Amino acid sequence: DQPGTCFGWMLRGEETQASAKVFGARHTATPPKLVVKYLPGVPMTRREVWETQYYLPGQFIAPNSDTDADGIAALLEYAWDLNPTTSQKLSDFFSVSVGLSSAAVVFRRDPRAVDLNYAVETSDDLGEWTPVVTSVAGAVPTGSAFVSEATDSSNTATRRVAASIPLSPGTEPKLFIRLNVVRP
């Protein structure tokens, strides 16, 4: 009844007389029961699971660090569910191809990473950026350029997102495209 002052069992017997204390066993009419009550711990976030899989406990991981020197920052390796200690090719997880009438963008996202926001953004001057596809907190992507999302064949936990950004016909537009991944 008072767990703060309960430190286990203590049996106290009368030492001057021959006596014994007995715990009932499973063979007695009323065998003892051990009842354990506990509160489960808080489940680890997707980020914590990823960090403990690849880094030492308590190790600081800067979002722009690149442990494996493959040119992919730690934040993106988490966003794409990659092993940050194994070199990868950026083009396997983010690509842009330009045609006559549109630019096709394909990127990988991890819907379990609910602490991230993904956005494909465009700009004509590198100053003002306009989101054309967004995925917030693990949600299905939306936006004017969003085309489709499918299970990634190389990792069934992640998704491949496809976008198509229309280009003005007959001109050579200046258009910059980026994938912006942030932890709000």
Secondary structure, 3 states (H helix, E strand, C coil): CCHHHCCCCCCCCCCCCCCCCCCCCCCCCCCCCCCCCCCCCCCCCHHHHHHHHHCCCCCCCCCCCCCCCCCCCHHHHHHCCCCCCCCCCHHHCEEEEECCCEEEEEEEECCCCCCCEEEEEEECCCCCCEEEEEEECCCCCECCCEEEEEEECCEEEEEEEEEEEECCCCCCCCCEEEEEEECC
